[in-house]
Amino acid sequence: MNDRYEAGYGDDQYGGEDQYEIVGYDDYGRPVYQQVPSRPPQQQSYDPYGRQQGYAQGGYDTGQQQPIPPAYDPYGQQGAPYDPYGTGGHDPYGQAAAGGQQPRGTEQTAYIPQQTGPDTPPQQRSRPRPPEEPDAQAPPAGPERQEAGEEEQFAFVEEPDGESEDVIDWLKFTENRTERREEARRRARGRIIALGVVLALVVTGGVGYLWYAGKLPGVSSPGSATGTTVAAGAQKRDVIVVHLHNTGKRDTSTVLLVDNATTKRGTTVLLPNSLALTDDSGTTTTLAKSVDDDGSSGTRDQLDTVLGTDIQGTWRLDTPYLQNLVELVGNIEIDTDTDVPDPDAKKRGSAPLVHQGKAQTLSGKMAVAYATYRGPGETENAQLARFGQVMQGALRKLSSDPSAATTTVQTLAQILDPPLTDKDLGTFLAKLADLAKGGKYRTVPLPVQTDGTLTAGTSDSVVKDVLGGTAKSPDAGSAVRVAVQNATGAKDDTEKARVTLLGGGFGFIEGGTASGAEAASEVVYSDAADKQNAAEVAKTLGLPAGSVTKGAVSSGADVLVVLGQDYRPGTS
């Protein structure tokens, strides 16, 4: 530890350097040095190398100073051994190096010199500080000498530093504030990310809904783009035919209820009574006549043949049951297009039962009156459209729950035509009710020609797109269609005329019964091309040639025959 450093100051009174020795270590493990008192010069000892060294000889202090030539010092130092730290040579026990008592007035405070690395050149190493003056103020944390008896000890006293505590508090405050700022930033980032996720979900859900509803410009939803992804014929449909029987006037109205499970759309198709059908015998007939003569199963099969569809069941709905249905669902609300008089009113000019207007609430009786009403000069299509309105209004009020809808059907206490059951009908109506409530339901008429037949141009929009079938009307050129209206007063004459016409190769169409008897028969044609056909019909039925005349012919027929009392069956 006695490394040699440059000398230049700190020489004692005898011309030598001060010496230092380790007296202990501070709290940081650094050595603490004390200056060793200088000794008086001693007599020169013999140097076998011819050099003179200044050191005390004999160990006795004579009190005399003798000049001793200085020995060679490689660092340019002369005199006593070199004190590298300039601590003043204090003895940790308060005694001089030679055993003498050092005067108290010359005491030096222990000093920790600045240390350098062992590789630092001597000329660059720090010089030891000179001993402080006796009246110099000691460092705040320096050692104090304490005297116990004749021995002196050093004690290190650390004074509290208020500024250090303030610095520590400031550092803690700064650190806490920084942590709080970082935590606030993290929370802000978390909120921004969560908000972004929520916005993305909302936007995605909104776009998906608009796409599904077909409200995105230039994009069609699966429900609106009918047949684009799935061919119309390959779509899954459930179809039931409904025949409304007006028990008061003994006429019928027919509609098809369609549930398209592929496009999730519901439709009511209005079928006019003049729709031409073909029965099992090949006879051309009308929808109205088929319902009266062939019953439910026969009409259903004929509709399947003409429309190319597959009807699962037939629901015969007499007007009393329609009234009960509307009352069970709690009345209906529809837009009426005309005033409807009360059929039970005994005085003319009484207030109408149903008023024309928007969002009119109809009870069961009012709904039946509106569904069966046909005003003066109106076609049957006007009455059929009102029946379609009532059906759609009832579906909107019917429960969408299959069990509840089935209960409603069972409450009607109807006897359904096989194979349709209460559960089947209730489940089917519940599906349509759900579509009607969601705005995915519509009512469309089936267009037909004047002769009751279907063409691709007039019927593809309904037959192909809605029903998924192909129009197969009876061939118009296969036979001359003759409509027969009985005005003889004898009901059997109609059937006799039918047999006669079919035997003659003509097609037969039921024209109903006239309100009163007619004396003379008539054979009417409307197109000049059918004049010859009319003459052949008169001849076949045994009617005079003068009975042939030009006039209006009922829809779906080429020739109209009005049988009068001059008709004699079997005379042709």
Secondary structure by P-SEA (a helix, b strand, c coil): cccccccccccccccbbbbbbbccccccbbbbbbbccccccccccccccccccccccccccccbbbbccccccccccccccccccccccccccccccccccccccccccccccccccccccccccccccccccccccccccbbbbbbcccbbbbbbbbcccaaaaaaaaaaaaaaaaaaaaaaaaaaaaaaaaaaaaaaaaaaaaaaaaaaaacccccccccccccccccccccbbbbbbbbbbbccccccbbbbbbbbcccccbbbbbbbcccbbbbccccccccaaaaaacccaaaaaaaaaaaacccccccccccaaaaaaaaaaacbbbbbbcccccccccccccccccccccccccccaaaaaaaaacccccccaaaaaaaaaaaaaaaaaaccccaaaaaaaaaaacccccccccaaaaaaaaaaaaaaaaacccbbbbbbbccccccccccccccccccccbbbbcccccccbbbbbbbcccccaaaaaaaaaaaaacbbbbbbccccccccbbbbbbccccaaaaaaaaaaaacccccccccccccccccbbbbbccccccccc
